[in-house]
């Protein structure tokens, strides 16, 4: 989980071996349910998402994960990735610093890679994130511009103990330079599916790991989730 967001985009760039690639017909816009019907989103949002989702360089649906936590804590973390990253650092994990911009968007920079993203749709069972920036997927690979959409779907099953079993799943769409994507695919070859699985799992774990920690260690939750320093 040390470089979750970088792994996310690197995994997507390496996904063509196991995921749907550009040129293949899509039966529907998304495999996972959108939290808000696409046609009900504001026109600027539909336009931005549509340019990526309707003609992605790469798209993939990541495996679902289940864990036990408090749903309100989990959803709070989804809305505060900056605090989620800070919580990981308090636990000794070298997580990328995420900053909140004045307009409510989030920003991270890790060497030549940098992204700005925001939540563009939300509902009781999911989020849609839209990101723009540039990513350097490998030491000897060029920095490439990227636009991405991530559809997060989650559901919880309440337990008599007051918490819930939360099931989360992620679908991602990436639009980038096709030459760069082809280069990464050639370099990673048969390891691409495993990289995609690991990278996408890191994104899910980024949120679920802290939600589960706060659930399992309630006496430490406030200190880990606060905005104060270690």
Buried (B, 14 or more C-beta within 10 A) or exposed (E): BEBBBBBBBBBBBBBBBBBBBEEEEEEEEBBBBBBBEBEEBEEEBBEBBBEBBEEBBBBBBBEBBEBBBBBEBBBBBBEBBBBBBBBBBBBEBEBBEBEEEEEEBBBBBBEEBBBBBBBBBBEEBBBBBBBBBBBBBBEEBEBBEBBBBBBBBBBBEEEEEEBBBBBBBBBBBBBBBEEBBBBBBEBBEEEBBBBBBEBBBBBBBBBBBBBBBBBEEEEEBEEBBEEEEE
